[in-house]
Amino acid sequence: MTITHHPDTDLIVAYGAGILDEASALLISVHMALCPTCRTDLEIAECIGGVLVDSELPSLPVDAVTHTAIAAAAERPRDPGPAAIPLRGRGTDFVFPQPLREYVGGDLGDIAWRSLGGGIRHFPIKLRGPSKARLLNIPAGERVPEHGHKGTELTLVLSGSFYDRGSWYRRGDVEFTDEATIHQPVAGPEENCICLAVTDAPLKFRGWLARLAQPFLRI
Ligand SMILES: [Zn+2]
């Protein structure tokens, strides 16, 4: 499995600092379960979060403190972590990584889908806070009606694939869209596309967190 579309650095840093809304945190945790690259970035982000929590932010030379801590984290030998979850759910394997199974109480076969019309189905996930998370089930080859967005949306592929605005998104990939996006994704032809979508999340962060971390991350 090769993941080519990762969440923005801002989101990983905010997740590591524990300041994401619940729906976005769920999506990022599912991506982490599938993506060794971002798990490495998260380790650094958590270090940044720890430093920020531990420090009296306004009165300390934060840049110096943080850079030292980040550099130490970046230079530590990497634990490769648990192996990425297999591409498809077969036998005893799961389609849904553990954080998602805990939220929905089971795996793909346990979902009580509700129709959205046009063969597309969904399953809202109960969460705290204003942002919303739901599973989407789009039939193979089906074109989602063209639509825009009132706010930001994060979409993570769990099974199958979709094509949108010049790119394919497959298991583990995350697409980010905002108010400026008008699009018409189409599910891949092989099988239904199962996604986790998060909408209305407050995803805009003060960019300095990410800028601080950027020299040490992959971007
Ligand atoms: Zn990733």
Residues whose N, C-alpha, C, O or C-beta is under 5 A from the ligand:
A	BS01	ZN	H6 C35 T37 C38
